[in-house]
Amino acid sequence: MSNSSSISHFLLLPLADTRQLQLLHFCLFLGISLAALLGNGLIISAIACGHHLHTPMFFFLLNLALTDLGSILTTVPKAMHNSLWDTRTISYKGCAAQVFLLIFFLGSEVALLTMMCYNRYVSICKPLHYGTLLGSRACAHMAAAAWASAFLYSLLHTANTFSLPLCHGNALGQFFCEMPQILKLSCSKSYLRKLGLIAVSVCLVLGCFVFIVFSYVQIFRAVLRIPSEQGRHKAFSTCLPHLTVVFLFITTGAFANLKPPSISSPSLDLALSVLYSVVPPALNPLIYSLRNQELKAAVWRLIIGWFQEH
């Protein structure tokens, strides 16, 4: 038996037993992280440089790209390092920092996805009030509120998690420091605090999810009333990428953290964690750029301009 005061490091889940598979995992993570860096970097650069893209929708998309970059850079580099150098360890402080940053970026992403849904609701259901409800100052305040609330939420959860006494060793069943895995190491007498952490998270995420579902019901009702087929297609083309990202991110994240212990297994936990923490940052730029002609054109102009300069 041990407690948190005597733990200097944690042992992460090894992704493979053989050296060849470890190097394969390294290459896969390298490819995914490079795709995420390139895709999100292009979106950020295109929106920042394209003055015609300085609208609420693209402003929130820029912030979403920043959270995607942050979340993948929090988990993947350490996993790549462990696969390359055949190690499993992460320091106690490093683990706490990883938990804090991951919750911070994922919490920001949930808040930003909710605000992006609100942006679509106002633009389609209340177009006459769009300039009033979503002016530049209002958008800046909303983004600042998303980042600040995620910071406080992450600080609360990280402090509460790492103040729990750990009585079940230091081996984590995940390739990064995931909060549910750390809670499994805590003493059974601290179950009320663990329950409190889970309850707060469920309430916040469920509240955002209910708001998104309610908003999209209103959005689709309004879209179906649009007389022209071209107008309906344009409205759906701006909504479907966001809905796809929300479904992939929230459903996999919620299932990974709330699934019953009876169906838990190392392979399932690993697959779910990759789906909510690694795949979305790499796929989001592709989903948004393929469905949005303005963004696609801005990205191509940025790429062509770069090649012409060099």
BELKAPE-V774057 format. One record per run of one state. SS is the DSSP state (@ for helix, = for strand, . for the rest). FROM is the first residue (numbers start at 1). TO is the last residue. If there is no record, write none. Layout:
# BELKAPE-V774057
((SS;FROM;TO) (SS;FROM;TO))
This chain:
# BELKAPE-V774057
((.;1;3) (@;4;6) (.;7;8) (=;9;11) (.;12;18) (@;19;49) (.;50;50) (@;51;53) (.;54;55) (@;56;85) (.;86;88) (=;89;91) (@;92;125) (.;126;126) (@;127;133) (.;134;135) (@;136;162) (.;163;165) (=;166;166) (.;167;170) (=;171;171) (.;172;178) (@;179;184) (.;185;185) (=;186;186) (.;187;187) (@;188;224) (.;225;228) (@;229;258) (.;259;260) (@;261;263) (.;264;265) (@;266;291) (.;292;292) (@;293;309) (.;310;310))
